[in-house]
Amino acid sequence: MSEYNMHQPTGAPLPTGTSPYSIPPAGPGHAATLRQPSTLLRIAEWSFSLIVFSAAASYGTGSSPASFMVFTGVMGWLFTSGILAVYFIRPVAVYGSRVWAYAETAISGIWTLFFFAGSVALAADSCSVKCSAKGTSVAFGFFSVAAWAFSTWFAYMELKRV
């Protein structure tokens, strides 16, 4: 299959010179980057992480599961911010390198497990006050598990391509 007739998983044609799981090459605008499923997923992760750590921090009991969710949410938010920066800025030293593909796959896989463990632990934690904040953190924690799992898959496909 030639690179000129490849399509995204959604069926839409890809910009010339890109693969379905790659970051598009630098160009005049960022529209091609925003059309990539991996970019949209990272934007969703960024939002979910922000909600998770905000809700877990406002839970306020100081419990270990809540503290772990705050850590996981903050670090996930920072990682996603960095990954999105690479997607849009496309530094030459990082863009398309095998090291970047390994790092993105590893971080995504580890954070999938962290969000899963944190969500399960926080769900099992007894609720004495601010149960709605806990419920919000748990729900968006599980949304994050799904988003990070899909991102791990996209990163793995990129790793196989590089």
Secondary structure, 3 states (H helix, E strand, C coil): CCCCCCECCCCCECCCCCCCCCCCCCCCCCHHHHCCHHHHHHHHHHHHHHHHHHHHHHHCCCCHHHHHHHHHHHHHHHHHHHHHHHHHHCCCCCCCCHHHHHHHHHHHHHHHHHHHHHHHHHHHCCCCCCHHHHHHHHHHHHHHHHHHHHHHHHHHHHHHHC
